[in-house]
Amino acid sequence: MITNVTEYEAIAKEKLPKMVYDYYASGAEDQWTLKENRNAFSRILFRPRILVDVSKIDLTTTVLGFKISMPIMIAPTAMQKMAHPEGESATARAASAAGTIMTLSSWSTSSVEEVASTGPGIRFFQLYVLKDRNVVTQLVKRAERAGFKAIALTVDTPMLGRREADIKNRFTLPPNLVLKNFEGLDLGKLERTDDSGLASYVARQTDRSLNWKDVKWLQTITSLPILVKGVLTAEDTKIAVQAGAAGIIVSNHGARQLDYVPATITALEEVVKAAQGRVPVFLDGGIRRGTDVFKALALGASGVFIGRPVVFSLAADGEAGVRKVLEILHDEFELTMALTGCRSVNEISRDHVVTEWDRPRIAPRL
């Protein structure tokens, strides 16, 4: 009897090989940011409004012009067939059934074409820019042809963060799996090494010279809107908007890259203010409750993306698990809206929360 999203992690830990569970669960170095991604939410409190008629609540919203059932979407997570044989295809079906968006990782174990063949649905494609730009162009064109609606360009991974669990486990892709989007391309394999096989692969393949000019280059090879994923500062937000980004995803890569960056919920408001409403701002990292979703929207996010809850529920119960996670978060979010007096996503405002960085509210004299 699953009652909340976090319960899936314990089930996944029992079912998965240690190497695979550790890969999904761990963060970089001391894992301070990994803990902080969750803890920071607990320091944001509600200011609920009462006696509002909440007999009808509308959770729907629009992302890049696409109407979705709720502002909760699926973040890109790599190699999902390590969690379940149906991998990304099961996740795609679950997202489609829930009426929301799935983002497919470049490093998926199901190809863009396979995911597209699961049926209708709004899907985004997450892109790592490789040294071989011809491969990047091919990949983007394939995603376009397969009906993907946006590119989420990951910008925080010139090198892979130091994930010590992966080094200890000498992480590599299980022998029966391949990175499907790169199959048949001469990119080498993700092989077992003396440390993390993924870190070695990334060092060989990804382009460390990636910079803002490449965002412009990407616009020359695709007409799809480009979301810049991995922004944490006002300075980079302004440059992203100037570079023509269609949106920004405030992300610290699930705390897997640079440790001791702030939790995404802590960085969110700075980014939102810098964007000045010119582009939508989204958030990933640490979302485990409907209350977390509400807090992100109150601080200016247009929606959130969830990662680990998806792979853990996929490991526990396949497509049904992912459906259940989306259903739980939907229902918790709806309840939070009702109990704070919000009838639609547009009614969620900054006045509904108080954060540790707000000035202390001085009580009026009675």
N, C-alpha and C positions, 0 to 999 in steps of 0.2 A: 504494500500500500504506500505509494509515493505521495507525499503531501507537499514537498517543495523541491525546487530545482537542485539544491546542493546534495540531496540524498543520492542522486545518480553517481556522484563521484566515488562514493564508497563501493558501490556495486561495480563500477568500471575498474576500480583498483583490484578487486577480487578476480575479475574476469580476464583482465589484460595481462600479457607478459610484462614483467617489470620494466624492461627497456621502453616499451610502448607507453605504458602509463606514465613513467617518469618524463618521457618526451612531451606528452600533452600537458602534464601538471606543473612542470618546473618553470622557474624564472631564471633570470641572470644573476650570477655571482651570489651576493648575500641574500637575495630574494626580498630585500626590503620593499622595493616598489611593488612586488607581487602581493605582499600583505597589505600594503598601503592602498592599492587599488580597491580593496574591499573595505579596509578600516575607515577610509576617508568618507565613505557614504554614511557611516554610523555617526559621524559628527555633524551631519546636516539634519536639522529638525524641521518638522512641519508647523505651519501656522494655519490650521484648518478653519474654514468658514462654515458656519452652521446655518440651519434652517434655509437651505437652498433646495428647491425641488429637483431631486436627482432621480426621478422616476424613469427618465430616458437619458442614457449616456452614450455618446458617440465617440468611439475610439479611432475612427478612420482618419487618415491623413494623406498628404500627397508628397512624394519624394521624386524630384526631377520630373514632375509632371505625371507620375504614375500614382494612381490611387491605390493605397494598401489598407489592410484591415486594422492595422495598429502601428504605432511608431517603433516597432520592435522587429529588427531584421537579423539575418544570419551573416556573421563575419566570415572572412576566408580563413579556413584552417586546413593545413596541409595533410596529405596522405591519410584520408579518412578510411580507406580500406584496411588500415592497421586496426581500426576500431571495430569494423563490421564488414563482412564480405561485399555488401552492396554499396558501402562507402558513400561517396558524394551523390550518387543517384538516389539513394534513400533520403538523404538530406534535402535534395531538390524537390522530391515528391512531397515531403512533409511541409516545406516552405510554401509550396504551391497550394496544398490543401488548407493551410492557415491563411492564405491570401496575402502573403508577405514576400519580401525580396531575399533571395539567397545570393551570396557572393562566393564565386568559385576561385579557389587558390590556383595560381600558376603551377604550384607543386602538388597538384591533385593526382590521385590514383585512378581517376576517371577523366576522360578527355572532355573538352567542351562539347564535342559532338554527341558523346554518350549522355551527358547531362541534358543537352537539348532534346534528346530523343525520349526523355522520361515524360514528356507532355508539356502543356502550356505552363507558363510561369514567368515572372519578371526576375531576370538574373543579371547580376553584375559580374565582371571579370577582374580579379585582382592580378596586377602585373608587377613582376620583378623585371627590371631592365638588365638584360644580359650583355656581355661584351659583344656578342655577334648580333648586330642590329637587324640583319636579315631575318634571323630567327624571331626577334621581337616583332618585326613587321608581319611575318607569317602568322604568328600567334594572335596578334590583334585582329588581323583580317579573318582568321578562323572564328574568333569569338563573335565578330560582327556578323559573319555568315550564319552562325549558329543562333543568332537572335538575341545575343546579350545586349543589354541596354546602356551600359556605362562601363568605364574602366576605372578601377580603384588602384591608383599608382602608389605603391609602397615606397616611401622616401626615407625610411629610418634604418635601412639595412645595407650600407656600403660594405659592411662586414657583419658576420653573424655574431650576436652577443655570446658571451662566455656562459654557457649553460653546463654547470659542473656535473649534473646528473648524466647528461649525454656523453661527457668525456669519460666518466667512470664506467658507464655501460658500453662504451665504444659504439654509440648509436649508429645504426644503418637501417636501410629499408629492408624488411623481410624479403627473402629471395623470390617469393612468388609474386611480388609486386613491382611495378615500374611507375615512374613519373609519366603518366599517360600523354600529357600534352607535348612531351619531348621525344616520344617514341619514334624511332626511325630517323631522328636527327643526330648528327655526329657530335653529341655533347658529353660523351663519357657517361659513366654510371656513378650512382651514389653507392660507394663501396665501403666496406669495413676498413678502418684505419686504426692507428694507435690512440686516437682521441675520438672526437665526434666526426663521423663520416659526412654528416650534413655540413658541418663547418668547413671541412676540406672541399666539398663540392661547391659550396657558395663562394669560397675564396677563388676557385678556378673559373667559375662561370659568371658571377654578377659583376656589373660594371661599377667600380669604385669612383669613376670620374663623373658619375651621374650628377647633374646640376640643373639649375633653373632653365637653362637653354634647352634641355631635353624635354621639358614640359611643352615648350613651343614646338620642338621636333615631333613629339607625339601627336600634336594637333594637326600636323601636316600629313600623317598617315592614317588618321581616323576622324570620322565626323562624330563619334560617340563623345558624350560629356566625360570629362576627366575629374575624378575626385582625388584630391591629394591626401593620402593616408599616412599619418605619422607626425602631424603638426602639434606642437605643444606651446608655442610662443606667439605673442602679438606680432613680433617682427616678421616671422615666417608667414603668418596669416596674410599680412599686407602684401608681401611679395607674391604669394600664391594667387591672391585676387588679381593683382596686376598681370600675372602670367596667364590669366584666362582660365583658372580652375573653375569648374562648375559647382564645386562644393569642397568642404574640408572635413576630414575625419580626424578628430582629436584622439590620438592613439599612442600608447607607448609599447605597442606590439605585445600586449598581454604581459608586460613587464619582462620580456624575454631579450631585450636588447641592452640598453644602458640602465644599469641599476642606479637608484637614487635620483631618478627623475620623479617629478610629482605624480601622484595619482591623476588619472585623466579627469576625474570629476573636479579635482582641485584646479587643473589647468584650463578647464572648459570656459569659464566666464571671461578670462583674459582674451581667449581666441574669439569668442562671440562678440565682445566689444570691438575688437580690431576689425572684424568682418563687416561691421556696421550694416548688417542686413543685406549686403550685396550678394552674398552666396549663403546657402544653408550650411550649418555646422552640425556634424554628427559626432557621436562618441562611442568608443568601445573600451572595454576594460573594466572588469569587476562587477558587471551587472548580474545579479543573482535573484533579485526580487522585483516585483511590480513597483514597490516603493522606490527602488533605485532608478527605474525608468522615469517615474514622476519627477524625482529630484533633478535628473539630467535635463528634462524638458523645462522645469522651472528655472534652471540656470541658463536656458537659451538654446539647448540642443533641439534640432528638428526631428531627431530620432536616434535610436541606439542600435548597435550591433552586438550580438552575443557570439562568443567563440567556444570556450571550454564547456559550457553546459550542453552544447550541441554534440561535441565528440564524446562526452561522458554518457549522455543519454543514448547516443547511437551505439556505443559499446554495450550498454546495458540491455537495450531492447530495440535496436534497429530503427526503422522508420517510425514505428509506434512510439518509441522513446522520444524522438525529436518532436513529433506531434504533441506529445504530452508536455514537454518543456515549454513549447510555444503556447499551449493552452493554459498552463499554470501561470505563466508570466502575463498573458492576456487577462486572465481572471483577477490576478492580484492587482494589476494596473487599474482595471475597471473599479475594483473595490477602493483603491487609494483615491481615485478621482471622486467617487461617491462620498467618501469620508472627509475629503477636503473641500467639497462643495463645487466641483468642476464637472460641467455637463459635456464639454467637448475639449479636445486637445488645445484649442485656441484659448480656452479660459484658464489654462495653467499659467501662472505668472510668478515672477520673482517674489511677489508678496506672500506666496504660499510656503516659502521656506526661510529659515534663518541659518546662516553659516557662521563658522568660527571667525571668519574674516570680516563679518559685518560689525559695525560699531555696536557696542552694547545698547540695547534699547532702554531708554530711560523711562521708567514708569511715571505716568502723570501723577501730580499731587491730587490726593482725594479731598 
